[in-house]
Amino acid sequence: FPCLCTPDENTNAIIGSNHNITLNQSGSVRNLTIQDNASLNSTESFDLNISGDFFISSNNPNPLTLGNQTLILNGSGDQELALNNEELYHLMIDKPGGMILLAEPMSLLGTLSFLTATEFASNGNLTLISTSDGTDNNASIGTIPNGGSVIGDVTVQRFVSGEGEIWRYLSSPVANASIADWQDDFPITGNFDDPSSGPGINSNRPSLFLYGESGSGTDKQLGWLAYPTSGSASDNLIVPGAGYSALIIGGESPTVIEVTGPINQGGFGFNVSFAGSGWNLLGNPYPATIDWGNPVGWSNTDLANAIYIRNNENGNSNSVIASYVDGVGTNGGTGLIATGQSFWVQAIGANPSLSINERAKSGTTGVFFRNQTPDNLFRIRLTSQSQFDEAVIRFRTDATSGYDPQFDAKKFKNGTINLASFVEDPEQSMAINTLPELTESVRVQLALSDIKPSNCSLLFSELNKLNLPYSIHLIDHHIDSVLLVTDSTSYDFTTDSIPGSYQQRFELRIDLKEAPAAEALPSLNELAMYPNPVSGFLNIVDPGPGNNTSLV
């Protein structure tokens, strides 16, 4: 450094040409410049505070080699970043005044977080990198406070692994993106002007669908609508907040799906309806993972409390539905909805509405809240060959034995085997079935379906979360057997082509345990005591077995 010192917040730090600096602690500078063939390196998670501008020379092949590091912009005036297309991990804005101007392209691997209501002018220069199709390893933009904003276009990536020709359930985190933006990354075919073409591609077969709730009637399978159906791919927009089902034609290699446009930010209202089955396919509108379980992030009316996400990781025919409601999930459902992911909700009244705000974003520096760990439940896992499904039975004092939209998740059928439960009405089968706490015994029917002849098992788990005095027995009506269920109980059975070998076969009998009888104590007039009157010592004799004597 020209100052021949350790720089601080008042130092204009310059890393001179052909010099390499290693950051071995967190530090602060005013302005930072990295000149030709110079570099700043660190393998640790140190923070670097900059109150001024940050420039990197254009004649510099490797100016930054940083670990899981946070660059904190904390100046009181406007700050400019000209980073020559470099990558940062985390970028935090904590400014008492001024704005941020991104003057050159840069990529982010972690989170852009706002501690202050600051304007961030991306000018089309920010790219959020994605390297995983989970909820981790995807760059995001955290909670933006009221008064803050991201101005200009942002490119948002969505990594998808190569798992063959499967359906993916997508959404757009930016406005003004078109089908052409997706078509750049994977083939999209159908009856519009410029469908994809090439070896093995049927250009006229629709491969992208929206879901029209109003046309579904009572059968949710009837609501699929091919999209687009006219015009060019660039003429047809990807509607923010809508969910799409896309067949990734080929799909053997990993793909990074990119969209570019102004990010969706602030409060956002979804388009939900209740004219048919009530099922609506929606999409995460933000460039961040969102949390359905965060009560301050959502507002809804006439909507069931459960969400459903289809996972085709094991192929279309082996797809499973991850459901989540009231802190409980099945098949890996956690309530977290990744960037670019679509999800299902069900309207249950005439005037449904759903809106989201910035506080629904997960893993941000926004409002800290706690969810109570769910208890008084147990989990059942059905396996058949390599296929599986889960169901949960839970107890709450304010639940009913019927359908409770606040606590239950209806069974949304998988593409493979299915497991659900119900008490009275098989049309109200639940993936997550919340029952009232018992005053008397109850019988719960297990609904199994779509099982091919095979060796199967039912595994019971998490009974340690059942803090109620209940005993549970599994009844197998097919072979007239009864089994006491405890934690980790596994029950093996065989199915054949006859539906009776699994349909309506199993039932759970849940009983209140009887309190252990108190041991009878002898009454005072059954005890022998001497001498009388007492002189020094008193002998007390229990007339029961052994004639035990105590000396007092």
C-alpha positions as CSV (number, residue, x, y, z in Angstrom):
1,F,0.0,0.0,0.0
2,P,1.3,3.5,-0.8
3,C,0.7,4.6,2.8
4,L,3.2,1.9,4.0
5,C,0.7,1.1,6.7
6,T,-2.3,-1.1,7.6
7,P,-5.2,0.8,6.0
8,D,-8.2,1.9,7.9
9,E,-11.5,3.6,7.0
10,N,-9.7,6.8,6.2
11,T,-7.2,5.2,3.8
12,N,-7.4,5.3,0.0
13,A,-5.8,1.8,-0.5
14,I,-4.1,0.9,-3.8
15,I,-2.7,-2.5,-4.5
16,G,0.0,-1.6,-7.0
17,S,0.8,-3.4,-10.2
18,N,2.3,-6.8,-9.8
19,H,1.6,-6.9,-6.1
20,N,-0.3,-9.5,-4.2
21,I,-2.0,-8.8,-0.9
22,T,-3.4,-11.5,1.4
23,L,-6.1,-10.5,3.8
24,N,-5.6,-12.2,7.2
25,Q,-8.1,-10.3,9.2
26,S,-11.2,-8.2,8.7
27,G,-10.4,-4.6,7.7
28,S,-11.6,-1.3,6.5
29,V,-10.6,1.1,3.7
30,R,-12.1,4.2,2.1
31,N,-11.4,3.7,-1.6
32,L,-9.9,0.5,-2.9
33,T,-8.1,0.1,-6.3
34,I,-6.5,-3.1,-7.6
35,Q,-4.1,-2.2,-10.5
36,D,-2.8,-4.2,-13.4
37,N,-1.7,-7.8,-12.5
38,A,-2.3,-7.2,-8.8
39,S,-4.5,-9.3,-6.5
40,L,-6.3,-9.4,-3.2
41,N,-6.5,-12.9,-1.7
42,S,-8.1,-14.6,1.3
43,T,-9.2,-18.1,2.1
44,E,-10.9,-17.1,5.4
45,S,-14.3,-15.5,6.1
46,F,-13.0,-12.1,6.8
47,D,-15.1,-8.9,6.2
48,L,-13.9,-6.0,4.2
49,N,-15.5,-2.6,4.9
50,I,-15.4,0.0,2.1
51,S,-16.8,3.5,2.6
52,G,-15.8,4.8,-0.8
53,D,-15.4,3.3,-4.3
54,F,-13.9,0.0,-5.4
55,F,-12.1,-0.3,-8.8
56,I,-10.4,-3.2,-10.5
57,S,-8.1,-2.6,-13.5
58,S,-9.3,-4.1,-16.8
59,N,-5.9,-5.5,-17.4
60,N,-6.0,-8.0,-14.6
61,P,-6.7,-11.7,-15.1
62,N,-7.0,-12.8,-11.4
63,P,-7.6,-9.8,-9.2
64,L,-9.7,-11.5,-6.5
65,T,-9.3,-14.9,-4.8
66,L,-11.7,-14.7,-1.9
67,G,-13.3,-17.3,0.4
68,N,-16.7,-17.0,2.0
69,Q,-16.2,-13.3,2.5
70,T,-18.5,-10.3,3.0
71,L,-17.8,-7.0,1.3
72,I,-19.6,-4.3,3.4
73,L,-20.4,-1.0,1.8
74,N,-20.9,1.5,4.6
75,G,-20.1,5.0,3.2
76,S,-22.4,8.0,3.8
77,G,-22.3,9.1,0.2
78,D,-22.7,7.5,-3.2
79,Q,-20.4,4.5,-3.8
80,E,-19.3,3.1,-7.2
81,L,-18.2,-0.5,-8.0
82,A,-16.3,-1.2,-11.2
83,L,-15.1,-4.8,-10.7
84,N,-14.3,-5.9,-14.3
85,N,-16.7,-8.9,-14.3
86,E,-15.3,-10.3,-11.0
87,E,-17.1,-12.6,-8.5
88,L,-17.9,-11.7,-5.0
89,Y,-19.4,-13.9,-2.3
90,H,-21.5,-11.8,0.0
91,L,-22.3,-8.1,-0.5
92,M,-23.8,-6.2,2.4
93,I,-25.2,-2.7,2.3
94,D,-25.1,-0.8,5.6
95,K,-25.1,2.9,4.5
96,P,-26.3,5.9,6.4
97,G,-26.8,7.7,3.1
98,G,-26.2,7.7,-0.6
99,M,-26.7,5.0,-3.2
100,I,-24.7,2.1,-4.8
101,L,-23.8,2.3,-8.5
102,L,-22.6,-0.8,-10.3
103,A,-20.6,0.5,-13.2
104,E,-19.3,-2.8,-14.6
105,P,-20.4,-6.4,-14.7
106,M,-20.0,-8.5,-11.6
107,S,-21.3,-11.8,-10.3
108,L,-22.5,-12.8,-6.8
109,L,-22.1,-16.2,-5.3
110,G,-23.9,-15.6,-2.0
111,T,-26.3,-12.9,-0.8
112,L,-26.9,-9.3,-1.5
113,S,-28.2,-8.1,1.8
114,F,-29.6,-4.7,2.9
115,L,-29.2,-3.4,6.4
116,T,-30.3,0.0,5.3
117,A,-32.9,1.4,2.9
118,T,-30.5,2.0,0.1
119,E,-30.9,2.2,-3.7
120,F,-28.7,-0.3,-5.6
121,A,-28.4,0.6,-9.2
122,S,-27.4,-2.6,-11.0
123,N,-27.6,-1.1,-14.5
124,G,-27.8,-4.6,-15.9
125,N,-24.4,-5.5,-14.5
126,L,-25.4,-7.9,-11.7
127,T,-25.6,-11.7,-12.2
128,L,-26.8,-14.0,-9.4
129,I,-24.9,-17.3,-9.8
130,S,-26.6,-20.7,-9.3
131,T,-24.6,-24.0,-8.9
132,S,-27.2,-26.3,-7.3
133,D,-30.9,-27.2,-7.8
134,G,-31.5,-27.2,-4.1
135,T,-32.1,-24.2,-1.8
136,D,-28.3,-23.8,-1.2
137,N,-25.5,-22.6,-3.4
138,N,-27.7,-20.1,-5.2
139,A,-27.0,-16.4,-5.0
140,S,-29.9,-14.3,-3.8
141,I,-31.1,-10.9,-2.9
142,G,-32.2,-10.7,0.8
143,T,-35.0,-8.7,2.4
144,I,-35.1,-5.2,0.9
145,P,-36.3,-2.6,3.5
146,N,-39.0,-0.1,2.7
147,G,-37.4,2.7,0.9
148,G,-34.6,0.5,-0.5
149,S,-34.6,-0.9,-4.1
150,V,-32.6,-2.6,-6.8
151,I,-32.8,-0.5,-10.0
152,G,-32.2,-1.8,-13.4
153,D,-31.9,-5.3,-14.9
154,V,-30.5,-8.3,-13.0
155,T,-29.6,-11.7,-14.5
156,V,-30.8,-14.5,-12.2
157,Q,-29.6,-18.1,-12.8
158,R,-31.3,-21.4,-11.9
159,F,-29.2,-24.5,-12.1
160,V,-30.9,-27.8,-13.0
161,S,-29.0,-31.1,-12.8
162,G,-29.0,-33.5,-15.7
163,E,-31.5,-36.1,-14.7
164,G,-33.0,-37.0,-18.1
165,E,-36.1,-35.9,-19.8
166,I,-38.2,-34.9,-16.8
167,W,-40.8,-32.2,-16.0
168,R,-39.5,-29.2,-14.1
169,Y,-41.7,-26.8,-12.3
170,L,-40.5,-23.2,-12.9
171,S,-41.1,-19.6,-12.2
172,S,-39.5,-16.2,-13.0
173,P,-37.8,-14.0,-10.4
174,V,-37.8,-11.0,-12.8
175,A,-40.3,-9.0,-14.7
176,N,-40.4,-8.7,-18.5
177,A,-38.7,-12.0,-19.2
178,S,-40.1,-13.9,-22.2
179,I,-40.3,-17.5,-23.3
180,A,-37.3,-16.8,-25.5
181,D,-35.2,-16.3,-22.4
182,W,-35.9,-19.9,-21.4
183,Q,-35.7,-21.2,-24.9
184,D,-32.1,-20.1,-25.0
185,D,-31.3,-22.6,-22.3
186,F,-33.6,-25.6,-23.1
187,P,-35.8,-26.6,-26.0
188,I,-39.4,-25.3,-25.9
189,T,-41.8,-26.7,-28.4
190,G,-45.5,-26.3,-29.3
191,N,-47.9,-24.6,-31.7
192,F,-46.3,-21.1,-31.9
193,D,-44.2,-19.4,-34.5
194,D,-40.7,-20.4,-33.6
195,P,-40.6,-23.7,-31.6
196,S,-37.3,-25.3,-30.9
197,S,-36.1,-27.9,-33.5
198,G,-33.3,-30.3,-34.0
199,P,-32.5,-34.0,-33.7
200,G,-35.0,-35.9,-31.6
201,I,-37.2,-32.9,-31.1
202,N,-40.9,-32.9,-32.1
203,S,-41.4,-29.2,-32.7
204,N,-45.2,-29.3,-32.7
205,R,-45.6,-31.2,-29.4
206,P,-46.2,-28.8,-26.6
207,S,-43.5,-29.0,-23.9
208,L,-44.4,-26.0,-21.7
209,F,-47.7,-25.7,-19.8
210,L,-49.5,-23.2,-17.5
211,Y,-52.3,-24.3,-15.2
212,G,-55.8,-22.9,-15.6
213,E,-57.7,-23.5,-12.4
214,S,-61.0,-22.3,-13.9
215,G,-60.9,-25.1,-16.5
216,S,-60.1,-27.9,-14.2
217,G,-63.6,-28.6,-12.9
218,T,-63.3,-31.1,-10.0
219,D,-60.4,-32.9,-11.7
220,K,-57.1,-31.0,-11.3
221,Q,-55.6,-33.0,-14.2
222,L,-57.9,-31.1,-16.7
223,G,-56.4,-27.7,-16.0
224,W,-53.2,-27.9,-18.1
225,L,-52.9,-25.3,-20.9
226,A,-50.1,-25.4,-23.5
227,Y,-48.1,-22.2,-23.6
228,P,-47.5,-20.3,-25.8
229,T,-50.1,-21.0,-28.5
230,S,-49.4,-18.2,-30.9
231,G,-46.8,-15.5,-31.8
232,S,-43.1,-15.9,-31.3
233,A,-41.3,-17.0,-28.1
234,S,-40.2,-13.4,-27.5
235,D,-43.8,-12.1,-27.8
236,N,-44.9,-14.3,-24.9
237,L,-43.9,-13.2,-21.4
238,I,-43.2,-15.4,-18.4
239,V,-45.7,-14.1,-15.9
240,P,-44.2,-13.3,-12.5
241,G,-45.9,-15.3,-9.7
242,A,-47.3,-18.0,-12.2
243,G,-46.0,-21.5,-12.1
244,Y,-45.0,-23.4,-15.3
245,S,-44.4,-27.1,-16.0
246,A,-41.6,-27.5,-18.5
247,L,-40.4,-30.8,-20.1
248,I,-36.6,-30.6,-20.2
249,I,-36.2,-32.3,-23.6
250,G,-33.1,-34.4,-23.6
251,G,-32.0,-33.2,-20.2
252,E,-29.0,-35.5,-19.8
253,S,-26.6,-32.7,-19.0
254,P,-26.8,-30.0,-16.3
255,T,-28.4,-26.8,-17.5
256,V,-28.3,-23.2,-16.2
257,I,-31.6,-21.4,-16.9
258,E,-31.1,-17.6,-17.0
259,V,-33.6,-14.8,-17.1
260,T,-32.8,-11.1,-17.2
261,G,-35.0,-8.1,-16.2
262,P,-36.0,-5.9,-13.2
263,I,-36.3,-8.2,-10.1
264,N,-39.7,-8.6,-8.5
265,Q,-39.4,-6.7,-5.2
266,G,-41.6,-5.3,-2.4
267,G,-45.1,-6.6,-1.9
268,F,-46.4,-9.0,-4.5
269,G,-50.0,-10.3,-5.1
270,F,-50.6,-13.7,-6.8
271,N,-53.4,-14.4,-9.2
272,V,-55.5,-17.2,-7.5
273,S,-59.0,-18.3,-8.4
274,F,-61.7,-20.6,-7.2
275,A,-63.8,-21.4,-10.3
276,G,-62.9,-25.1,-10.7
277,S,-61.0,-27.5,-8.5
278,G,-59.4,-24.7,-6.5
279,W,-55.9,-25.9,-7.3
280,N,-53.5,-23.1,-8.4
281,L,-50.0,-23.5,-9.6
282,L,-48.0,-20.5,-8.5
283,G,-44.3,-19.5,-8.7
284,N,-41.8,-18.0,-6.3
285,P,-41.6,-14.4,-7.6
286,Y,-38.3,-13.4,-5.8
287,P,-34.6,-14.0,-6.5
288,A,-34.4,-15.7,-3.1
289,T,-35.6,-18.8,-1.3
290,I,-38.9,-18.0,0.4
291,D,-40.4,-19.6,3.6
292,W,-44.1,-20.5,3.6
293,G,-43.8,-21.0,7.3
294,N,-43.0,-17.4,8.1
295,P,-46.2,-15.9,9.3
296,V,-45.2,-12.2,8.8
297,G,-44.3,-12.8,5.1
298,W,-47.7,-13.9,3.8
299,S,-51.3,-12.9,3.8
300,N,-54.2,-14.9,2.4
301,T,-58.0,-15.4,2.5
302,D,-60.1,-18.4,1.4
303,L,-56.9,-20.5,1.0
304,A,-55.9,-23.8,2.6
305,N,-52.7,-23.5,4.6
306,A,-50.8,-26.3,2.8
307,I,-48.4,-26.1,-0.1
308,Y,-47.2,-28.9,-2.4
309,I,-44.1,-29.2,-4.6
310,R,-43.6,-32.0,-7.1
311,N,-40.2,-33.6,-7.1
312,N,-39.3,-35.5,-10.3
313,E,-35.7,-36.3,-9.2
314,N,-36.2,-40.0,-9.8
315,G,-38.1,-39.6,-13.2
316,N,-41.6,-38.6,-14.2
317,S,-43.1,-41.9,-13.3
318,N,-41.5,-42.0,-9.9
319,S,-42.3,-38.4,-8.9
320,V,-43.3,-37.6,-5.3
321,I,-45.2,-34.7,-3.9
322,A,-43.5,-32.9,-0.9
323,S,-46.3,-31.4,1.2
324,Y,-46.1,-29.0,4.1
325,V,-48.5,-27.5,6.5
326,D,-48.3,-25.9,10.0
327,G,-44.7,-26.8,10.5
328,V,-44.9,-30.4,9.3
329,G,-43.8,-31.8,6.0
330,T,-43.8,-35.1,4.1
331,N,-41.3,-36.4,1.5
332,G,-38.8,-33.7,2.4
333,G,-41.3,-30.8,2.4
334,T,-39.9,-28.0,4.6
335,G,-41.9,-24.9,3.5
336,L,-38.9,-23.5,1.7
337,I,-39.5,-22.6,-1.9
338,A,-36.3,-22.1,-4.0
339,T,-35.7,-19.4,-6.5
340,G,-37.4,-20.2,-9.8
341,Q,-39.6,-22.9,-8.2
342,S,-43.3,-23.3,-8.6
343,F,-45.7,-24.7,-6.0
344,W,-49.3,-25.7,-5.5
345,V,-52.0,-24.2,-3.2
346,Q,-55.7,-24.8,-3.0
347,A,-58.4,-22.2,-2.8
348,I,-61.3,-23.2,-0.6
349,G,-63.6,-20.2,-0.8
350,A,-65.2,-17.8,-3.3
351,N,-62.8,-14.9,-2.9
352,P,-59.3,-16.3,-2.5
353,S,-56.3,-14.1,-2.3
354,L,-52.6,-14.5,-1.6
355,S,-49.8,-11.9,-1.2
356,I,-46.2,-12.0,-0.2
357,N,-43.8,-9.4,1.1
358,E,-40.0,-9.2,1.5
359,R,-40.0,-10.7,5.0
360,A,-40.9,-14.1,3.6
361,K,-37.4,-14.4,2.2
362,S,-35.4,-17.1,4.0
363,G,-31.8,-16.9,5.3
364,T,-31.8,-13.1,5.3
365,T,-31.0,-10.4,7.8
366,G,-34.7,-9.5,8.1
367,V,-37.0,-10.1,11.0
368,F,-35.9,-13.0,13.2
369,F,-38.7,-15.3,14.2
370,R,-39.0,-18.7,15.8
371,N,-41.3,-21.6,14.9
372,Q,-42.2,-24.0,17.6
373,T,-40.9,-27.5,16.9
374,P,-43.9,-29.7,15.9
375,D,-44.8,-32.4,18.4
376,N,-47.5,-34.9,19.1
377,L,-47.1,-36.6,15.8
378,F,-45.7,-39.7,14.1
379,R,-44.6,-40.5,10.6
380,I,-45.4,-43.5,8.4
381,R,-43.2,-44.4,5.4
382,L,-44.4,-46.8,2.7
383,T,-41.7,-48.4,0.5
384,S,-42.1,-50.7,-2.5
385,Q,-38.9,-51.6,-4.4
386,S,-37.2,-48.2,-5.0
387,Q,-40.4,-46.2,-4.6
388,F,-41.6,-44.5,-1.4
389,D,-44.3,-42.2,0.1
390,E,-44.9,-40.7,3.5
391,A,-47.9,-39.7,5.7
392,V,-48.0,-38.0,9.0
393,I,-50.6,-38.2,11.8
394,R,-50.7,-35.4,14.3
395,F,-52.8,-34.4,17.3
396,R,-53.9,-30.9,18.3
397,T,-56.5,-29.8,20.8
398,D,-58.1,-27.4,18.3
399,A,-58.3,-29.9,15.3
400,T,-61.2,-32.1,14.2
401,S,-61.4,-35.6,12.7
402,G,-62.5,-34.1,9.4
403,Y,-60.6,-31.8,7.0
404,D,-59.0,-28.8,8.8
405,P,-57.7,-26.4,6.1
406,Q,-55.3,-24.8,8.7
407,F,-53.7,-28.0,9.9
408,D,-54.3,-30.7,7.2
409,A,-52.6,-31.3,3.9
410,K,-54.8,-33.2,1.4
411,K,-53.3,-36.1,-0.5
412,F,-51.9,-34.8,-3.8
413,K,-51.1,-38.0,-5.7
414,N,-47.6,-38.9,-6.7
415,G,-46.6,-40.4,-10.0
416,T,-45.7,-43.5,-8.1
417,I,-47.1,-45.3,-5.0
418,N,-49.3,-43.4,-2.6
419,L,-50.0,-43.4,1.1
420,A,-52.6,-41.4,2.9
421,S,-54.9,-41.6,5.9
422,F,-58.5,-40.7,6.8
423,V,-61.0,-41.3,9.6
424,E,-64.4,-41.4,8.0
425,D,-64.4,-40.1,4.4
426,P,-62.0,-41.7,1.9
427,E,-62.6,-38.7,-0.4
428,Q,-60.8,-36.6,2.3
429,S,-57.6,-38.6,2.4
430,M,-54.7,-36.7,4.0
431,A,-50.9,-36.7,3.5
432,I,-50.8,-34.8,6.8
433,N,-53.8,-35.7,9.0
434,T,-54.2,-33.6,12.2
435,L,-56.7,-35.1,14.6
436,P,-58.1,-33.9,17.9
437,E,-56.5,-35.1,21.1
438,L,-58.3,-38.3,22.1
439,T,-61.2,-38.7,24.6
440,E,-61.8,-42.2,23.3
441,S,-60.3,-44.7,20.9
442,V,-60.1,-43.8,17.2
443,R,-59.6,-45.8,14.1
444,V,-57.6,-44.3,11.2
445,Q,-57.7,-45.9,7.8
446,L,-54.5,-46.1,5.8
447,A,-55.2,-45.6,2.1
448,L,-52.6,-47.3,-0.2
449,S,-52.8,-47.1,-3.9
450,D,-50.9,-47.6,-7.2
451,I,-48.7,-50.4,-5.9
452,K,-47.4,-53.1,-8.2
453,P,-47.0,-56.7,-7.0
454,S,-43.9,-56.5,-4.8
455,N,-42.5,-56.8,-1.3
456,C,-43.4,-53.7,0.7
457,S,-43.0,-52.3,4.2
458,L,-44.5,-49.7,6.5
459,L,-42.0,-47.9,8.8
460,F,-43.2,-46.0,11.8
461,S,-41.0,-43.2,13.2
462,E,-40.9,-40.1,15.3
463,L,-43.2,-41.6,18.0
464,N,-40.8,-39.9,20.4
465,K,-42.6,-36.7,19.4
466,L,-45.9,-38.2,20.6
467,N,-46.1,-36.8,24.1
468,L,-49.5,-38.1,24.8
469,P,-50.6,-41.3,26.6
470,Y,-51.6,-43.2,23.5
471,S,-51.1,-46.8,22.3
472,I,-51.1,-47.5,18.6
473,H,-51.9,-50.8,16.9
474,L,-51.6,-51.7,13.2
475,I,-54.4,-53.9,12.0
476,D,-53.7,-55.9,8.9
477,H,-57.2,-57.0,7.7
478,H,-55.7,-59.1,4.9
479,I,-54.2,-61.6,7.2
480,D,-56.1,-60.8,10.5
481,S,-53.1,-59.6,12.5
482,V,-52.6,-56.9,15.1
483,L,-49.2,-55.3,15.9
484,L,-48.3,-52.9,18.7
485,V,-46.5,-50.0,17.1
486,T,-43.5,-48.4,18.7
487,D,-40.8,-46.0,17.3
488,S,-38.9,-47.7,14.4
489,T,-41.5,-50.5,14.0
490,S,-41.3,-51.9,10.5
491,Y,-44.0,-54.1,9.1
492,D,-43.3,-56.1,5.9
493,F,-46.0,-57.3,3.6
494,T,-46.5,-58.6,0.1
495,T,-48.9,-57.3,-2.6
496,D,-50.1,-59.0,-5.7
497,S,-52.3,-57.8,-8.6
498,I,-55.5,-58.0,-6.5
499,P,-56.3,-54.5,-5.1
500,G,-57.4,-56.1,-1.8
501,S,-53.8,-57.1,-1.1
502,Y,-53.2,-53.4,-0.2
503,Q,-56.3,-51.3,-0.7
504,Q,-58.4,-51.0,2.6
505,R,-56.0,-53.5,4.1
506,F,-54.5,-51.5,7.0
507,E,-56.0,-49.6,9.9
508,L,-54.6,-47.9,12.9
509,R,-56.3,-48.3,16.3
510,I,-55.2,-45.5,18.6
511,D,-56.2,-45.9,22.2
512,L,-55.8,-44.0,25.4
513,K,-53.5,-45.9,27.7
514,E,-55.0,-46.8,31.0
515,A,-53.4,-45.2,34.0
516,P,-51.6,-47.7,36.2
517,A,-53.6,-48.7,39.2
518,A,-52.2,-47.1,42.4
519,E,-50.9,-49.7,44.9
520,A,-53.4,-50.1,47.8
521,L,-52.0,-48.8,51.1
522,P,-53.2,-50.1,54.4
523,S,-55.5,-47.9,56.4
524,L,-54.4,-46.8,59.8
525,N,-56.7,-49.2,61.6
526,E,-54.9,-52.1,59.8
527,L,-51.6,-51.2,61.3
528,A,-50.5,-52.6,64.7
529,M,-48.6,-50.2,66.9
530,Y,-47.1,-51.0,70.4
531,P,-46.4,-50.4,73.2
532,N,-49.3,-48.3,74.3
533,P,-48.7,-45.9,75.9
534,V,-45.4,-45.2,74.1
535,S,-42.2,-45.0,76.2
536,G,-39.1,-44.1,74.2
537,F,-39.8,-46.2,71.0
538,L,-42.9,-47.0,68.9
539,N,-43.1,-50.3,66.9
540,I,-45.3,-50.1,63.7
541,V,-46.2,-53.5,62.1
542,D,-47.7,-53.8,58.5
543,P,-50.0,-56.8,58.6
544,G,-49.3,-57.5,54.9
545,P,-46.9,-60.2,53.6
546,G,-43.7,-60.4,55.7
547,N,-45.2,-58.5,58.7
548,N,-42.7,-55.7,58.2
549,T,-41.9,-53.8,61.4
550,S,-40.6,-50.2,61.6
551,L,-39.1,-48.8,64.8
552,V,-39.6,-45.1,65.4
